[in-house]
Amino acid sequence: MKRISVFCGSSPGACIEYADGTRRLGQEIARRKICLVYGGGSVGLMGELALSTLAAGGDVIGVIPEPLLNLEIALNNLTELRVVASMHERKAVMEKISDGFIALPGGYGTYEEIFEALTWAQLNIHTKPCGFLNINGYFDLLFKFLDYTAQERFIGSEHRRMVIIDEDPASLLDQFMVYTPPNLDKAAWAKKESRLRSG
């Protein structure tokens, strides 16, 4: 794994554990000589992530839409900063150059980015690992909702298992290194869903 995209908040959140866990992930990414790809900002958890990775000797690529250059206050001392035209282009670039995707605590943008990556994996557009670093139990309620969604047959069990979850950065990355995508036979999946609907 050469590059990994991390999605996270431009806010520091309500407790120091979020920043602490974010810095630990940045340090672990650098230790493994993986290049961090992230949103390019210098504020909130985004800034903590990039600065901790750089301080540990890692490489960091920022991808930021031009309209957010001032809002998210782009970090200037990155290994590389790519300025793109839109949020859509940002996500496309991050997906193209990355070998996996991690969500840290964040808001609407973080959810949207990681779920798009998961949707692409579900559709077999890519076979890259997607996971959550569950700092301070932040995503606990979300995981319960995903379980409920699978129970109600809006997510297949094989797709629910694609979501990698851990509270420890090193353990999460270990799971990424051995990730094997499920065998997503689209014809078989469609046939199974048809049986469920008719049964």
C-alpha positions, 0 to 999 in steps of 0.5 A: 500500500503506497497511498491512503486517503483519510477523510476527517473533520475540519473541526477538532471536535468536542474532546481531546481524544479525537485529536490524540487519535488522529495524531496517532494515525498520522504517526503510524502512516508515516512509520509505515512509509505510506503517503497520506492523501487528505483534503489539504486543510490546516484546521481541525482534525485535518490539520492535526493529521497532516502535521503529525504525519509530516512531523513523523517524516511522512509524505502528505498530498493535499487535494483541495477545491479552489473555493475551499482554499480560504475556508479550510485554510490550505496547509502550505508545507505539504509534500504536494498540494493539488488545487482542483475545481470542485468537490467532485474532482477532489473525490475523483482524484483521491480515489484514483491515487489512493490504495485505501480509504479511512474515515476519522470523526467528522461531519457531513463531508466525511460521511459523504466521502467514505460512503461514496468510496464504500458505494464504489466498492459495493459496485465493484468499481474498485476493490480497495479497503474502506474503514473507520478509525473509531476514536472514542466510540464516535462511530458506534451509533453509525455501526448499529445503524449499518447493522440495522440496514443490513437486517432490513436487507438494504445492504447485503451481508457481504457488503456490510462485512466490507466495512473495516473497523478498529479503535487502534491505528496500527491494528486498522492498518494491519487489516488494510494490508491483508484485506481481500474484497468479497466475491461480488458476483453481480449476476448472483447478487441480483438473482439473490435479491430477486428471490428475497423480494419474491419470497 
